[in-house]
Amino acid sequence: MSSPSWFDSLQKGAITFSPVRREHQEYIFSLRTNPIYNRHLSAPPASAAKQGDWIDGYVTREERGEEFYFLITRTDDGCPCGTVRLYDFQGTSFCWGSWILDQNKPRLAAVESALLVYEIAFEKLKFLESHFDVRVDNTRVIKFHERMGAVRTEILADDQHMRLTKAAFEAEKCNLLRIIAGNG
């Protein structure tokens, strides 16, 4: 299966998504092993080469349409500034995570990247809702998702499970676009 036609033209505001490939292994490994960014992540692989092996497996899953992993770059200079992944497709629901934004991110990268994730999932892939978890101590991200319309569905020892419907996203989308346009 080849990449979908929309796959190579993913841009919102000051950021662009491009498919993760093996040549990104060093950058991704550096994010995942950086204590500033990895507090709320699963344990990284043992080496950048192991990260590359994982990426090779991911590309196979991408080709089957099972998940999509993106490098986030700045549109002004092409500098990498993060990652995000859509995965765990379950009927009409998808999960997203591996969301890391580094010190090079544009000011509105969180809003822009979340908006782009939901546009891809709801408009391109035709999902009807998103399920995801956030570490319970990651209160800033929990509040961010709640402002976007997500609701808490379950609290476990370490994780806060949340859900966002397409309808809730659509209700908030105009506000998000206004923020990006500088009118919010």
Buried (B, 14 or more C-beta within 10 A) or exposed (E): EEEEEEBEEBEBBBBBBBBBBBEBBEBBBBBBBBEEBBEBBEEBBEEBEEBBBBBEEBBEEBEEEEBBBBBBBBBEEEEBBBBBBBBBBEEEBBBBBBBBBBEBBBEBBBBBBBBBBBBBBBEBBEBEBBBBBBBBEBEEBBEBBEEBBBEEEEEEEEBBBBBBBBEBBEEBBEBBBEBBEEEE
